[in-house]
């Protein structure tokens, strides 16, 4: 794979071409104001999801019968089950240690607070709490320094991967170790973060690594298992792992399946749906089995389906007027959805500004600054929680019903009893501190308090708690620790919903409403306004409440929150994806984009190879370009006269402005010359010597005779004539008959294994590689600059036709952009050649050419031309 500079701005997706220069941005109309400049765009490679139907692959198909196919499918089902089980065990590990560290911390601090309340040494209690929290957060930050991609929730990165983009290091073993271990320290350290989001990332890493039976981090872990060594299979397993992570986090296997389908994957099939659902079920019941046994000693009772459980919503039998919700309440739910969308948009806007500030002022500095920022956030959060509980909390009277059988709750199936999580800090007997009850508890217990507590929370307490939690969680999301956003958003929204219920009871007189329902709807409204999920989040919340009657209000609330928030900005995950410069493809293009055709968005400046190309040419091409695929072509000299007319290049009624072509050719020449500074081996020197030396006429005649032999499948081939920066515009854009597409990784593999033949031999004498040999170095193929090619004769010829994809998806130059986009996205393509009516390749379309920003720039250019 090509080495790309990390500081290049607006670099194309997938490394298919270099970052665009200011001149090219001006041509494309992609100039931005300085305040809109976000972050240097990195090189992101695309997944090779489309199958390469070459000769090695066809050999596998020919040897495959029904029994082998069934065994192959059975192994896939077994691996999917194993992914689910391992994801459940990761969730068990995180939950066990979070519970252990949190209980230890709160027991010590609570004892200290109760003792120091009488003795007047609360400063000592604050120092003890700071000691615990700062230590845990420091450890979490150190783990992120080891693997930076482990920071955050990981959902934006996994969403990019399932969309078809490789994010460096996102599915490595080191990542899941740092992620799972770091998030338990982040949560135990009192930060306003959740452990459910990172579970999705952890499950995805398990799905990516387990079927490979090897590890790059631990090189000794390697088994001879040559199956599933492709981006296509790996992405399917990542889909299953991500769904298993959602299922383990919320006890929602169907919601996990829908999450992987709705929020992640760009391309789907029916067989994958069954496997993903099966994997989610395996993760849910694995976690449920072990948690029920460890916490209740009832192995096999399956009482705790997920890390986060909302408990049972049920009115008191003594209150005949109480209903979970009524038709009248739907009006309030819609209003809450609107407010939740506005709050979510505000949250996203503030967090985006914070993320930009970090990228400009924190990330460029030494890594220690990131650790100090995390410690600063932890310090501020701890002091705020302690002072707010001591100063702002109100002492509320306990409800008498709390001592009478607890008939209103039915909370035997939840992990923390609501009664046991009441905090009486700084309050007399028979009263409790409402602020401390929310702050000095694990977040899951605080959510249960808002959903199910009999007693009331003061409107002032709920308002202050919401404001503090909103600001601190917004500040926290994005620092260098593993952190989730689901639970903080749910808790913040639950406080908002409980506040609405209190106001309705106090000032409107709606005593019959059920406060827990409004807390749940508030949580859904705020979470929906932040993440903008609809179908999957609806099912997740329904499965978490185990109450199907909440389906309609939750769905309506989420839809309204999403529509309201989308009016102002994107969801939080999409915002962070854009900040990273990842070329994510949306579900569909805008209607206005159909004014463009494939010829308007394609890249006409091609670098290509011939079916039979000399080693010196291949090495030169691979070293002087960063493209990841090359069209395999032969020259069509019969159409060359019609190709150049006047001031325009014409090929099958496709016109390009000559000035634009000249500019791009000039930029390509500059880039090619700058690439010559790359380290070179003796082969490069030998190539230069051979190029400078004129061949004797008899050798030219011998070569011509060899090219005219019958066994050569492509008679009009010129191995010596590789694309060069010295070519004229006519030579660079001459008519080329398209025969197939070959990847950079395939060419590097052929050179690394010495697959070639001499001029005096037939191409049939060239060594043949099997499919397993071609994919042996997956997923990290060697770099062309690291190969030792000194033993190869640069004049040897490589026949690439057995290894190229002879039948890739192609489009006509006149194809509308919406058709191009749908084909590219639904089929999971990486490269889409544009071929005219006579079989000439006139351009190529990559992911970068279909991003929203690029299409908008082309559309502006189209209007300017008109």
VOVEXTOR-126860 format. One record per residue (C-alpha): x, y, z. Coordinates in steps of 0.02 Angstrom, whole numbers, plus 50000, padded with zeros to 5 digits. Each point is the difference from the previous one (the first is absolute). Layout:
N
XYZ/...
***
This chain:
866
500005000050000/500605017249960/500775010850133/499015015850015/500435015950091/499005003450155/499905018849976/499165000949833/498375009549989/498444993349918/500844983949949/498964988449895/499164985050069/500834983350002/501665006749940/499404999049821/500865016549965/501045012950092/499305014650097/499335013749890/501065015549980/499325017750024/499965002149811/498914984549979/498875005550142/499765016549909/499574990949838/498744989250090/499295014650096/500464992050166/500705015550082/499525002050182/500095014250123/501324998550134/498724997750138/499284985049908/501684991549992/499884985250116/501404987649994/501314993649878/499184985749907/500894983550012/500124986349872/498634987350030/499964984249898/498414991849943/499544981950027/500144988349851/498244993550027/499684995349818/500614982549956/501464999049880/499464986449878/501744995749937/500784983349958/500534995450179/498235003350061/499254989949858/501114985350047/499215000150173/498265000549926/500384985349887/500624989650146/498495004850107/498574987650008/498425000050105/500804990950147/501475011950007/498835014849987/498954993450144/501554997250107/500595017549959/498315007150053/500004989650160/501705006750048/499355017649972/498534996950117/501174993050132/501115015349989/498505011550014/499474990950159/501775001250069/500025018849965/498395002050098/500654989950147/501665009550007/499105016849989/498904995050145/501554995150101/500795017049962/498435008350066/500064989150155/501825005050030/499615018549986/498434999150107/500834989750138/501475011750026/498975015949981/498844993650136/501474994750109/500965016549987/498435010750015/499384991050156/501715001450080/500105018649963/498255004350060/500154989650158/501595008950052/499365017349954/498274997350077/500754994250164/501165015149999/498575012149963/498914993150139/501445001150123/500625017049944/498265007850001/500074999750189/501875003750019/500095013549865/501334991849891/499074999549834/501555006249911/500804983450040/498524990849922/500205010649843/501854995749992/499614981550014/498745001349858/501265009749896/501334986950034/498904986049933/499365009449849/501645007749944/500904983350014/498704990849897/499935013649866/501895000849992/500074981349963/498655001849867/500985014049915/501614989950001/499124985949909/499425012249866/501795005849978/500454982049960/498614998849869/499275017149955/498564992649900/499334992850164/499425017550053/498175004549994/498574988049973/500674992349840/498305000849918/500535013049869/501504989249952/498964984049988/498675009449901/501365005149878/500664982349987/498284992849965/499735013949873/501514993449906/501465010350067/501534993150089/500475010050154/501804996050051/500114988850153/498144999950034/499804980950007/501654994650076/500214989150155/500945013950089/498515011449970/498734988750086/501174997150148/500265018750026/498175003649967/499254987350119/501265003350138/499975018949976/498115001850004/499854991250167/501245012550073/499095014649918/498314994950072/500724995450170/500925016850000/498365009550010/500055007749827/498325003049919/500254986149873/499204983249967/500684982749968/498644995049875/500695009449848/501744992450013/499194982850007/499495002549818/501805003649952/500634985350104/498784988149917/500535006149828/501834996950039/499594982450060/499054997149838/501465006049895/501374990350089/499274983550055/499664992549826/501785004649944/500844988550128/501505011550004/500535016250082/501195013549944/500265005850179/500404982350058/500894992449852/500154983150085/498124998049989/499864993549823/499124984649933/499944992949827/498235005549961/499965007349824/498125003249998/499075016450021/501565009649947/499095014049909/499235016750040/498304993249951/499994986350132/500855010950129/498725013849982/498584987550022/500774993850162/500265017950059/498145003149970/499584985050108/501215005650136/499315017750005/498234993350017/500574988350138/500745014950091/498325009149997/499124984150055/501184997650147/499885018350051/498115001550002/499384982149997/499245003849830/500504987249867/498715006249873/500515017950033/501814995249973/499594992249833/499055015649946/501415011250063/501264990949891/498805001349853/499415017950023/501505009350068/501474990249935/499934989349847/499935007149826/499624983149920/499004985650068/499304983149953/498714988250073/501234986750053/500975012850100/498425005050093/499794982650075/501824998950049/499995017150083/498424996050098/500714983350055/501615008550057/499005012950098/498994986450085/501594990850048/500755015950076/498415004150097/499764982950077/501854997750038/500055016250098/498314996250080/500534982850056/501595005450086/499335016150077/498494991150073/501114986850076/501325011950068/498825013050074/498534989350055/500804982850009/498614993749886/500904992649852/498874998149850/498625011350065/500385013649871/499455014850107/501235013049933/499935000849810/501175014949974/501205011950083/498635013250007/498254995050057/498565012150025/498974988950115/498144997149992/498815014749977/498434996750100/498725011050088/499554996950181/498494988850024/499305012350127/499975014249873/498544995849885/500165016149899/501824997049953/500434994949823/501704997749920/499445012249866/498415006049914/499565007549832/500025017450078/501804997450054/500534998149818/499875018849979/501235002650142/501134986549928/500075009249833/500465016250087/501334990750098/500664993049836/500165017749931/500905006150156/501094984349999/500495003549820/500465018050043/501004994450151/500874986649897/500435012549863/500725011850132/501004985750076/500704995249830/500435017949955/500965002850163/500884983349987/500515003649820/500795016550052/500914991250141/500624986649881/500665013049878/500885009050142/500814983750056/500584996049824/500825017049980/500705003050173/500114983650096/500394986049877/501505008749916/500835001650171/500934985950091/498924985450052/500205004450183/498865015049970/498584988249956/500244990950164/499995016550093/498385005049914/499194983750055/500595002950178/499335017949994/498294993749946/500044986950137/500495012950130/498625011949948/498704986249994/500464993350172/499985017050084/498365004649916/499174983750054/500595001750179/499585018450022/498324998549912/499504985350111/500525009550156/499335017349959/498634998449868/499144984050055/498335000450091/499464988450139/498424991249941/498824989750105/500014981449961/498354993149937/499114988750124/499684987249863/501854996749992/499844989150154/498474990149946/500494986049886/500575010749855/498504994749897/500165014349876/501684995349930/500254981349972/501875002849991/500594982550041/500754998549827/501095015650005/501765001150065/499815013950129/498515001650116/499315017649996/499825000450190/501824995650030/500625014249888/499195013850103/501335011950070/499695009150163/501545011249992/499845015450111/498164996250036/499104994850163/499134983550027/498534994949889/500615011949864/501184998249854/501085011749898/499255000449826/501545007549916/501194987650084/498844985849952/500275004449817/501855004350008/500694987650127/499384984549910/500504990549843/499145007649850/498914984649975/499355001650179/499665018549975/498984996049844/498994987350100/499705013350134/499265011849870/498984986149920/499324991450155/500245010150159/498425002350103/500595016050079/500185016249906/501495010149943/499955018650021/499755009649836/501485010950048/501074984550030/499484992349833/500365016349909/501725002150077/500414981649976/499505000949816/501015015849970/501574993550086/499884983049919/499685007649828/501535011250007/501204987650079/499514985449888/500195011349847/501745005050059/500474982050040/499524992049835/501545001649892/501404999750130/501334986649988/499124986350096/498844986049941/498265007150024/498224996449950/498595012449975/498434989350014/499844999550190/500465018350033/498705005149870/498704988550076/500335006750175/499975018049943/498404997249903/499194990450145/500305015050113/499185011149869/498504988449987/499814998550188/500055019050011/498585001349872/498974987450100/500265009850162/499495016249917/498444992149926/499514993050169/500365015950096/499375013849885/498734991649884/499294987450122/500264984349897/500194988650150/499584984249903/501555000449889/501374987350032/501655008950031/501034985149942/499225000849828/500465018449980/501764996250059/500154986349869/499305011249862/501175014050053/501474988049990/499464994449827/499745018149942/501715006050056/500924984449939/499105001049833/500445018449985/501844996150026/500284984149898/498535001649876/499614981549998/498214994449968/499554981949965/501414991450092/499905011650151/498124997350011/500224981250007/501465001450122/498965010350122/498494988549983/501064984650032/500845008750148/498325004350080/499194983549954/498415010049970/499284999549824/498685013150042/501395013050001/500354996649816/498895013749928/500515014450115/501844995749988/499934999249811/499065016449984/501165008750121/501574993949911/499345005149829/499555017550060/501675001950089/500944994549844/499055011649884/500255014650118/501844996850024/500344997049815/499355017449964/501545007050089/501424987549984/500454981649984/500074986550131/501484999450118/500784984949916/499855007549826/500795016150064/501524990750066/500124990149839/500055016349902/501295007350119/501144985349964/499805003049813/499344982649966/499114998849830/498394992450066/498654996649870/498225004550048/498504989249959/499605009649842/500445015849906/498975015749987/498795001649855/500975014949933/501534989149972/499174991449853/500485015149897/501744992249999/500574984849902/501384987650028/501115009949882/499825015350111/500644991850158/501244986949937/501895001950002/500604999949818/501855000450041/500344981450008/501524989850043/499844983149919/500954984149959/500054988949848/499534981650007/501844995749979/501115013150084/501835000350040/500554999250182/500895016749984/498385008249946/498994992250141/501275005250130/500045017649931/498105001350001/499834993250177/501365011450067/499425016049918/498134998550033/498894996750149/498574992349903/499304983750066/499354993349836/500525001349820/498994997149841/500734986549888/499925007049824/500634998849823/500165014649881/498645003249873/500985009349867/498594998349875/499025013750089/501485011250035/499675012149858/498235003350059/500625002050178/500785017349977/498935013549919/500205018750023/500135005950179/499084985450076/500354981750032/498604989749924/499674981650029/498274993049973/499165016950023/500865002950168/500815017350010/501295006550121/500675017650007/501765000349934/500575012650131/499414988750141/500884985149924/501615009849981/499905005750181/499724982550064/501374992949890/501175013350069/499544995750179/500244981649963/501735003949932/500455009850157/499414985950111/500944987149901/501605009950010/499805002650187/499764981450025/501744996749932/500695004150171/499354983350064/501354987450051/500514989249854/500864983449982/501274994249872/498564995349888/499525018249977/501785004149948/500014985349880/498365006149927/500715017349972/501544992649917/498954989549883/498915014649956/501515010649958/500804986349897/499364997449824/499554982349956/500834992349847/498854998749849/500054981150002/499274999850176/498605011549944/499644988249856/500024985350121/498785009050114/498865004249855/500004981849945/499594994750177/498555012050008/499284993649837/499974981750055/498324991750007/500074995450183/499985018450048/498195004050044/500205018849973/500945003449836/500095019050019/501065000650156/501565010150034/500924994550158/501315013649984/498745014049991/499415002850178/499145016250051/501325013050033/500005017950063/500895004949839/498544994749892/499105013249902/498165003350028/499564990549841/500984984950059/499275000550175/498195000949941/500104988849849/498574987649969/500214984550110/499014983949985/499504993950173/500324981850047/499924999450189/500565007050166/501464994750108/500375005450179/501625007050066/500084985950128/499904987249860/501405008249901/501115001050155/499664981750038/500484995049822/501635009750011/500384993550174/499814982049942/500925002449836/498534996149886/500665004549827/500714992949838/501375005249880/499845006649823/500574983649925/498664990150093/498144998349988/498895007850132/499434982250036/501694997050081/499625013150133/499774992650176/498214998750059/499435005350173/498504992650089/498675010250087/500734995650169/501725005949946/499295016349934/499135003650166/501344993150115/500605017350054/498245006550034/499585012250077/501685008849989/500844997549834/501835005149984/500445017349942/500835001749831/501415010150079/500384986250124/500184986149872/501724993549951/499844998349811/501844999949958/499944981949942/498685003849868/500475005249824/499135016649964/499754994449819/498954985150053/498165001049957/498524997150117/498394993149930/498665007750112/498504992949907/499754984450110/499935010850157/499015015249943/498135001450019/499414998249819/498195004450038/499895014250126/498475011050011/500095014249873/498895014549952/499745010349845/500625018049998/498205005849981/499384991050156/499125011350125/500865002850166/498574992250100/500224983749902/501885000650023/499795003250186/498754986050027/501074987549906/501585005150092/499224999850173/498884984949991/501324988949920/501385005950115/501165005449861/501705007950017/500325004749819/498735002649861/500745001649824/499095010949875/499974991449830/499255007349843/499004991449865/501514993349906/500834992550153/501235014050036/500335004750181/499825018850016/500105002050189/499794992050169/498865003950148/500524997050180/499195003450168/500745017450002/499065004649842/498334995850083/500185009250165/498785014050033/501355013449998/500714994449833/498294998849918/499555017350063/501615006949927/499654991849832/498225006550002/500625017750027/501224997649857/498564993649893/498985015650035/501485011149961/500234991249833/498175002449957/
***
